[in-house]
Amino acid sequence: MADKKTLIIGATPDPSRYAYLAANRLVSHGHSIVNVGIKTGEVAGVAIEKPETIHTDIDTITLYVGPQNQPPLYDYIFKTKPKRIIFNPGTENEELRRMAVDNGIETDYACTLLLLSVGQY
């Protein structure tokens, strides 16, 4: 399976959160990750960073931030130029989805954990 480098927006060191589970599951499936969030710490051996450094080698952005908190991240997301954005449950945002499609970015309203578990990531 090819590495689909994934940027996790909303990363957290809290093991009860889905972003934490996704980070660990992505790594266990052979994908490299970049953790981005407001919390400090690390997940799956990767430090959580602020949305400042632009990573240009990202295949997928997986969102774990509600739509009300996404607009300040739009520039960051589009400068990253991902191939795909996954809107996990609770992060659905039609405005951002339309903007992504207009920029040639694939979008999915899906669950990263589910996609990994059924081999469709």
C-alpha positions as CSV (number, residue, x, y, z in Angstrom):
1,M,0.0,0.0,0.0
2,A,1.3,3.4,-0.9
3,D,2.0,6.0,1.8
4,K,-0.7,8.7,1.7
5,K,0.9,11.4,3.8
6,T,-2.0,12.8,5.9
7,L,-2.3,16.1,7.7
8,I,-4.6,15.8,10.7
9,I,-6.3,19.1,11.6
10,G,-7.6,19.0,15.1
11,A,-4.9,16.6,16.4
12,T,-5.0,16.1,20.2
13,P,-3.0,14.0,22.7
14,D,-6.3,13.0,24.3
15,P,-6.7,9.2,23.7
16,S,-10.5,9.5,24.0
17,R,-10.7,11.6,20.8
18,Y,-11.2,10.3,17.3
19,A,-8.3,12.4,16.0
20,Y,-6.0,10.6,18.3
21,L,-7.3,7.2,17.2
22,A,-7.0,8.2,13.6
23,A,-3.4,9.3,14.0
24,N,-2.4,6.0,15.5
25,R,-4.5,4.0,13.0
26,L,-3.0,5.9,10.0
27,V,0.6,5.2,11.3
28,S,-0.2,1.5,11.9
29,H,-1.5,1.3,8.3
30,G,1.8,2.7,7.0
31,H,0.8,6.3,6.4
32,S,3.0,9.2,7.5
33,I,1.2,11.9,9.4
34,V,1.5,15.6,10.3
35,N,-0.4,16.6,13.4
36,V,-1.8,20.1,13.5
37,G,-3.9,21.5,16.4
38,I,-4.2,23.9,19.2
39,K,-3.1,21.4,21.9
40,T,0.6,20.6,22.7
41,G,2.1,17.2,22.8
42,E,2.5,14.4,20.4
43,V,0.4,11.6,18.9
44,A,1.7,8.4,17.3
45,G,5.2,9.7,17.9
46,V,4.7,12.9,16.0
47,A,4.6,16.3,17.6
48,I,1.5,18.5,17.3
49,E,2.3,21.7,15.5
50,K,0.4,24.9,15.0
51,P,-1.1,25.6,11.5
52,E,1.9,27.7,10.4
53,T,4.3,25.5,8.5
54,I,3.0,24.8,5.0
55,H,3.5,21.2,4.0
56,T,3.4,20.7,0.3
57,D,3.8,16.9,0.2
58,I,0.3,16.1,1.6
59,D,-2.0,13.6,0.0
60,T,-4.9,13.9,2.4
61,I,-6.1,16.4,5.0
62,T,-8.5,14.8,7.5
63,L,-10.5,17.3,9.5
64,Y,-11.4,16.9,13.2
65,V,-12.4,20.6,13.7
66,G,-16.0,21.7,13.5
67,P,-17.2,23.9,10.7
68,Q,-17.5,27.0,13.0
69,N,-13.7,26.8,13.6
70,Q,-12.6,26.1,10.0
71,P,-12.7,29.5,8.3
72,P,-9.4,30.7,9.9
73,L,-7.8,27.6,8.5
74,Y,-8.9,28.0,4.8
75,D,-5.7,29.7,3.7
76,Y,-3.5,27.1,5.4
77,I,-5.5,24.3,3.9
78,F,-5.3,25.7,0.3
79,K,-1.6,26.6,0.6
80,T,-1.0,23.0,1.5
81,K,-2.5,21.8,-1.8
82,P,-3.7,18.4,-0.7
83,K,-5.1,15.9,-3.2
84,R,-8.1,15.2,-0.9
85,I,-9.9,16.5,2.2
86,I,-11.9,14.1,4.4
87,F,-14.7,15.8,6.4
88,N,-15.1,13.4,9.3
89,P,-18.5,13.3,11.0
90,G,-19.3,16.6,12.6
91,T,-16.9,18.6,10.4
92,E,-19.1,18.8,7.3
93,N,-18.8,22.2,5.7
94,E,-20.4,22.9,2.3
95,E,-18.6,26.2,1.8
96,L,-15.2,24.6,2.3
97,R,-16.2,21.6,0.2
98,R,-17.2,23.8,-2.7
99,M,-14.0,25.9,-2.4
100,A,-11.9,22.7,-2.4
101,V,-13.7,21.3,-5.5
102,D,-13.2,24.6,-7.3
103,N,-9.4,24.2,-6.5
104,G,-9.3,20.6,-7.9
105,I,-9.3,18.9,-4.5
106,E,-11.2,15.7,-4.0
107,T,-13.6,15.8,-1.0
108,D,-15.2,13.1,1.0
109,Y,-17.8,13.3,3.7
110,A,-16.5,10.2,5.4
111,C,-14.9,8.7,8.5
112,T,-11.1,8.2,8.3
113,L,-11.3,5.3,10.8
114,L,-14.0,3.5,8.8
115,L,-12.1,4.1,5.5
116,L,-9.0,2.5,7.0
117,S,-10.9,-0.4,8.5
118,V,-12.5,-1.4,5.2
119,G,-9.3,-0.8,3.1
120,Q,-10.7,2.2,1.2
121,Y,-8.4,4.9,2.5
